[in-house]
């Protein structure tokens, strides 16, 4: 004689598989929609050697390390950014904010990396 528990076991397994499948599909869809957004425009800097480096439509939240310290930075994107004095966008080396659509020129301390958005 089968107990009520034995009769429910296959139902529980099917329900668990269905819930796992739905959860995985939801995570996939949510993960794809949560991808980082790109800023529209160009982030550029002029290094101490005078060479201009550009990144078109840079991704928000990504640290962009400069090949050399920047004497100027142009943020001609639609997203505000942050400049750092190290090459890794470390919070301890935060230098200053750079607003969207603006340019900054540096004399003494020079930034070595930038991050837009979050």
Biotite code that builds the C-alpha atoms (Angstrom):
import biotite.structure as struc

atoms = struc.array([
    struc.Atom([0.000, 0.000, 0.000], chain_id="A", res_id=1, res_name="UNK", atom_name="CA", element="C"),
    struc.Atom([1.458, 3.349, -1.021], chain_id="A", res_id=2, res_name="UNK", atom_name="CA", element="C"),
    struc.Atom([1.407, 6.162, 1.440], chain_id="A", res_id=3, res_name="UNK", atom_name="CA", element="C"),
    struc.Atom([0.285, 9.673, 0.644], chain_id="A", res_id=4, res_name="UNK", atom_name="CA", element="C"),
    struc.Atom([3.956, 10.762, 0.789], chain_id="A", res_id=5, res_name="UNK", atom_name="CA", element="C"),
    struc.Atom([4.933, 8.199, -1.853], chain_id="A", res_id=6, res_name="UNK", atom_name="CA", element="C"),
    struc.Atom([2.177, 9.450, -4.146], chain_id="A", res_id=7, res_name="UNK", atom_name="CA", element="C"),
    struc.Atom([3.282, 13.067, -3.752], chain_id="A", res_id=8, res_name="UNK", atom_name="CA", element="C"),
    struc.Atom([6.982, 12.433, -4.438], chain_id="A", res_id=9, res_name="UNK", atom_name="CA", element="C"),
    struc.Atom([6.752, 12.420, -8.299], chain_id="A", res_id=10, res_name="UNK", atom_name="CA", element="C"),
    struc.Atom([4.586, 15.545, -8.159], chain_id="A", res_id=11, res_name="UNK", atom_name="CA", element="C"),
    struc.Atom([7.163, 17.297, -5.948], chain_id="A", res_id=12, res_name="UNK", atom_name="CA", element="C"),
    struc.Atom([10.001, 16.335, -8.299], chain_id="A", res_id=13, res_name="UNK", atom_name="CA", element="C"),
    struc.Atom([8.121, 17.629, -11.360], chain_id="A", res_id=14, res_name="UNK", atom_name="CA", element="C"),
    struc.Atom([7.231, 20.829, -9.516], chain_id="A", res_id=15, res_name="UNK", atom_name="CA", element="C"),
    struc.Atom([10.835, 21.327, -8.446], chain_id="A", res_id=16, res_name="UNK", atom_name="CA", element="C"),
    struc.Atom([12.090, 20.803, -12.012], chain_id="A", res_id=17, res_name="UNK", atom_name="CA", element="C"),
    struc.Atom([9.505, 23.232, -13.350], chain_id="A", res_id=18, res_name="UNK", atom_name="CA", element="C"),
    struc.Atom([10.403, 25.842, -10.729], chain_id="A", res_id=19, res_name="UNK", atom_name="CA", element="C"),
    struc.Atom([14.111, 25.407, -11.498], chain_id="A", res_id=20, res_name="UNK", atom_name="CA", element="C"),
    struc.Atom([13.480, 25.771, -15.240], chain_id="A", res_id=21, res_name="UNK", atom_name="CA", element="C"),
    struc.Atom([11.336, 28.872, -14.767], chain_id="A", res_id=22, res_name="UNK", atom_name="CA", element="C"),
    struc.Atom([13.921, 30.354, -12.375], chain_id="A", res_id=23, res_name="UNK", atom_name="CA", element="C"),
    struc.Atom([16.768, 29.712, -14.810], chain_id="A", res_id=24, res_name="UNK", atom_name="CA", element="C"),
    struc.Atom([14.813, 31.268, -17.678], chain_id="A", res_id=25, res_name="UNK", atom_name="CA", element="C"),
    struc.Atom([13.958, 34.285, -15.531], chain_id="A", res_id=26, res_name="UNK", atom_name="CA", element="C"),
    struc.Atom([17.588, 34.700, -14.480], chain_id="A", res_id=27, res_name="UNK", atom_name="CA", element="C"),
    struc.Atom([18.681, 34.535, -18.114], chain_id="A", res_id=28, res_name="UNK", atom_name="CA", element="C"),
    struc.Atom([16.155, 37.153, -19.231], chain_id="A", res_id=29, res_name="UNK", atom_name="CA", element="C"),
    struc.Atom([16.842, 39.403, -16.242], chain_id="A", res_id=30, res_name="UNK", atom_name="CA", element="C"),
    struc.Atom([20.589, 39.017, -16.654], chain_id="A", res_id=31, res_name="UNK", atom_name="CA", element="C"),
    struc.Atom([20.417, 40.031, -20.287], chain_id="A", res_id=32, res_name="UNK", atom_name="CA", element="C"),
    struc.Atom([18.286, 43.071, -19.545], chain_id="A", res_id=33, res_name="UNK", atom_name="CA", element="C"),
    struc.Atom([20.624, 44.151, -16.728], chain_id="A", res_id=34, res_name="UNK", atom_name="CA", element="C"),
    struc.Atom([23.666, 44.440, -18.973], chain_id="A", res_id=35, res_name="UNK", atom_name="CA", element="C"),
    struc.Atom([25.667, 47.644, -18.669], chain_id="A", res_id=36, res_name="UNK", atom_name="CA", element="C"),
    struc.Atom([24.525, 50.525, -20.822], chain_id="A", res_id=37, res_name="UNK", atom_name="CA", element="C"),
    struc.Atom([26.859, 52.418, -23.111], chain_id="A", res_id=38, res_name="UNK", atom_name="CA", element="C"),
    struc.Atom([27.171, 56.163, -22.898], chain_id="A", res_id=39, res_name="UNK", atom_name="CA", element="C"),
    struc.Atom([26.446, 57.853, -26.226], chain_id="A", res_id=40, res_name="UNK", atom_name="CA", element="C"),
    struc.Atom([29.373, 59.916, -27.439], chain_id="A", res_id=41, res_name="UNK", atom_name="CA", element="C"),
    struc.Atom([33.124, 60.009, -26.983], chain_id="A", res_id=42, res_name="UNK", atom_name="CA", element="C"),
    struc.Atom([35.369, 59.989, -23.922], chain_id="A", res_id=43, res_name="UNK", atom_name="CA", element="C"),
    struc.Atom([38.857, 61.164, -24.847], chain_id="A", res_id=44, res_name="UNK", atom_name="CA", element="C"),
    struc.Atom([42.042, 62.303, -23.190], chain_id="A", res_id=45, res_name="UNK", atom_name="CA", element="C"),
    struc.Atom([45.303, 63.863, -24.262], chain_id="A", res_id=46, res_name="UNK", atom_name="CA", element="C"),
    struc.Atom([48.308, 62.246, -22.632], chain_id="A", res_id=47, res_name="UNK", atom_name="CA", element="C"),
    struc.Atom([51.495, 63.973, -21.516], chain_id="A", res_id=48, res_name="UNK", atom_name="CA", element="C"),
    struc.Atom([53.072, 62.993, -24.867], chain_id="A", res_id=49, res_name="UNK", atom_name="CA", element="C"),
    struc.Atom([50.396, 64.969, -26.718], chain_id="A", res_id=50, res_name="UNK", atom_name="CA", element="C"),
    struc.Atom([48.686, 61.914, -28.199], chain_id="A", res_id=51, res_name="UNK", atom_name="CA", element="C"),
    struc.Atom([44.866, 61.942, -28.066], chain_id="A", res_id=52, res_name="UNK", atom_name="CA", element="C"),
    struc.Atom([43.131, 58.682, -27.135], chain_id="A", res_id=53, res_name="UNK", atom_name="CA", element="C"),
    struc.Atom([39.388, 58.141, -27.715], chain_id="A", res_id=54, res_name="UNK", atom_name="CA", element="C"),
    struc.Atom([36.745, 55.656, -26.612], chain_id="A", res_id=55, res_name="UNK", atom_name="CA", element="C"),
    struc.Atom([33.497, 55.868, -28.600], chain_id="A", res_id=56, res_name="UNK", atom_name="CA", element="C"),
    struc.Atom([30.303, 54.948, -26.710], chain_id="A", res_id=57, res_name="UNK", atom_name="CA", element="C"),
    struc.Atom([32.130, 53.803, -23.552], chain_id="A", res_id=58, res_name="UNK", atom_name="CA", element="C"),
    struc.Atom([30.329, 51.319, -21.301], chain_id="A", res_id=59, res_name="UNK", atom_name="CA", element="C"),
    struc.Atom([28.968, 52.671, -18.021], chain_id="A", res_id=60, res_name="UNK", atom_name="CA", element="C"),
    struc.Atom([30.683, 51.324, -14.918], chain_id="A", res_id=61, res_name="UNK", atom_name="CA", element="C"),
    struc.Atom([33.818, 50.144, -16.740], chain_id="A", res_id=62, res_name="UNK", atom_name="CA", element="C"),
    struc.Atom([37.202, 51.521, -15.668], chain_id="A", res_id=63, res_name="UNK", atom_name="CA", element="C"),
    struc.Atom([39.181, 52.952, -18.583], chain_id="A", res_id=64, res_name="UNK", atom_name="CA", element="C"),
    struc.Atom([42.886, 53.132, -17.715], chain_id="A", res_id=65, res_name="UNK", atom_name="CA", element="C"),
    struc.Atom([44.932, 55.745, -19.516], chain_id="A", res_id=66, res_name="UNK", atom_name="CA", element="C"),
    struc.Atom([48.197, 54.768, -21.219], chain_id="A", res_id=67, res_name="UNK", atom_name="CA", element="C"),
    struc.Atom([49.787, 57.841, -19.643], chain_id="A", res_id=68, res_name="UNK", atom_name="CA", element="C"),
    struc.Atom([48.660, 60.626, -17.286], chain_id="A", res_id=69, res_name="UNK", atom_name="CA", element="C"),
    struc.Atom([46.133, 62.945, -18.939], chain_id="A", res_id=70, res_name="UNK", atom_name="CA", element="C"),
    struc.Atom([46.738, 66.661, -19.431], chain_id="A", res_id=71, res_name="UNK", atom_name="CA", element="C"),
    struc.Atom([43.114, 67.029, -20.592], chain_id="A", res_id=72, res_name="UNK", atom_name="CA", element="C"),
    struc.Atom([39.941, 64.936, -20.617], chain_id="A", res_id=73, res_name="UNK", atom_name="CA", element="C"),
    struc.Atom([36.864, 65.494, -22.801], chain_id="A", res_id=74, res_name="UNK", atom_name="CA", element="C"),
    struc.Atom([33.614, 63.849, -21.765], chain_id="A", res_id=75, res_name="UNK", atom_name="CA", element="C"),
    struc.Atom([31.476, 64.417, -24.835], chain_id="A", res_id=76, res_name="UNK", atom_name="CA", element="C"),
    struc.Atom([29.017, 61.702, -23.799], chain_id="A", res_id=77, res_name="UNK", atom_name="CA", element="C"),
    struc.Atom([25.536, 61.835, -22.293], chain_id="A", res_id=78, res_name="UNK", atom_name="CA", element="C"),
    struc.Atom([26.775, 60.430, -18.954], chain_id="A", res_id=79, res_name="UNK", atom_name="CA", element="C"),
    struc.Atom([28.630, 62.005, -16.014], chain_id="A", res_id=80, res_name="UNK", atom_name="CA", element="C"),
    struc.Atom([31.912, 60.392, -15.005], chain_id="A", res_id=81, res_name="UNK", atom_name="CA", element="C"),
    struc.Atom([34.635, 60.216, -12.397], chain_id="A", res_id=82, res_name="UNK", atom_name="CA", element="C"),
    struc.Atom([38.401, 60.615, -12.772], chain_id="A", res_id=83, res_name="UNK", atom_name="CA", element="C"),
    struc.Atom([41.025, 58.833, -10.679], chain_id="A", res_id=84, res_name="UNK", atom_name="CA", element="C"),
    struc.Atom([44.742, 59.302, -10.008], chain_id="A", res_id=85, res_name="UNK", atom_name="CA", element="C"),
    struc.Atom([45.515, 55.579, -10.267], chain_id="A", res_id=86, res_name="UNK", atom_name="CA", element="C"),
    struc.Atom([45.026, 53.352, -13.292], chain_id="A", res_id=87, res_name="UNK", atom_name="CA", element="C"),
    struc.Atom([42.400, 51.125, -11.646], chain_id="A", res_id=88, res_name="UNK", atom_name="CA", element="C"),
    struc.Atom([39.614, 53.573, -10.718], chain_id="A", res_id=89, res_name="UNK", atom_name="CA", element="C"),
    struc.Atom([40.233, 52.829, -7.048], chain_id="A", res_id=90, res_name="UNK", atom_name="CA", element="C"),
    struc.Atom([37.904, 54.783, -4.776], chain_id="A", res_id=91, res_name="UNK", atom_name="CA", element="C"),
    struc.Atom([40.874, 55.803, -2.618], chain_id="A", res_id=92, res_name="UNK", atom_name="CA", element="C"),
    struc.Atom([42.324, 57.565, -5.679], chain_id="A", res_id=93, res_name="UNK", atom_name="CA", element="C"),
    struc.Atom([39.125, 59.430, -6.651], chain_id="A", res_id=94, res_name="UNK", atom_name="CA", element="C"),
    struc.Atom([40.193, 62.788, -8.100], chain_id="A", res_id=95, res_name="UNK", atom_name="CA", element="C"),
    struc.Atom([37.092, 64.620, -9.346], chain_id="A", res_id=96, res_name="UNK", atom_name="CA", element="C"),
    struc.Atom([33.838, 64.362, -11.253], chain_id="A", res_id=97, res_name="UNK", atom_name="CA", element="C"),
    struc.Atom([33.609, 65.221, -14.929], chain_id="A", res_id=98, res_name="UNK", atom_name="CA", element="C"),
    struc.Atom([30.182, 66.269, -16.141], chain_id="A", res_id=99, res_name="UNK", atom_name="CA", element="C"),
    struc.Atom([28.703, 65.095, -19.424], chain_id="A", res_id=100, res_name="UNK", atom_name="CA", element="C"),
    struc.Atom([29.521, 67.424, -22.309], chain_id="A", res_id=101, res_name="UNK", atom_name="CA", element="C"),
    struc.Atom([32.512, 69.002, -20.540], chain_id="A", res_id=102, res_name="UNK", atom_name="CA", element="C"),
    struc.Atom([36.290, 69.264, -20.876], chain_id="A", res_id=103, res_name="UNK", atom_name="CA", element="C"),
    struc.Atom([38.934, 69.603, -18.179], chain_id="A", res_id=104, res_name="UNK", atom_name="CA", element="C"),
    struc.Atom([42.614, 70.602, -18.398], chain_id="A", res_id=105, res_name="UNK", atom_name="CA", element="C"),
    struc.Atom([45.150, 69.556, -15.747], chain_id="A", res_id=106, res_name="UNK", atom_name="CA", element="C"),
    struc.Atom([48.367, 71.135, -14.539], chain_id="A", res_id=107, res_name="UNK", atom_name="CA", element="C"),
    struc.Atom([49.701, 69.496, -11.365], chain_id="A", res_id=108, res_name="UNK", atom_name="CA", element="C"),
    struc.Atom([47.825, 66.319, -10.487], chain_id="A", res_id=109, res_name="UNK", atom_name="CA", element="C"),
    struc.Atom([46.737, 64.361, -13.561], chain_id="A", res_id=110, res_name="UNK", atom_name="CA", element="C"),
    struc.Atom([44.160, 61.577, -13.830], chain_id="A", res_id=111, res_name="UNK", atom_name="CA", element="C"),
    struc.Atom([45.202, 58.092, -14.932], chain_id="A", res_id=112, res_name="UNK", atom_name="CA", element="C"),
    struc.Atom([41.758, 56.485, -15.332], chain_id="A", res_id=113, res_name="UNK", atom_name="CA", element="C"),
    struc.Atom([38.065, 57.272, -15.792], chain_id="A", res_id=114, res_name="UNK", atom_name="CA", element="C"),
    struc.Atom([34.721, 55.595, -15.216], chain_id="A", res_id=115, res_name="UNK", atom_name="CA", element="C"),
    struc.Atom([31.364, 56.788, -16.524], chain_id="A", res_id=116, res_name="UNK", atom_name="CA", element="C"),
    struc.Atom([28.001, 56.200, -14.902], chain_id="A", res_id=117, res_name="UNK", atom_name="CA", element="C"),
    struc.Atom([27.668, 53.606, -12.133], chain_id="A", res_id=118, res_name="UNK", atom_name="CA", element="C"),
])
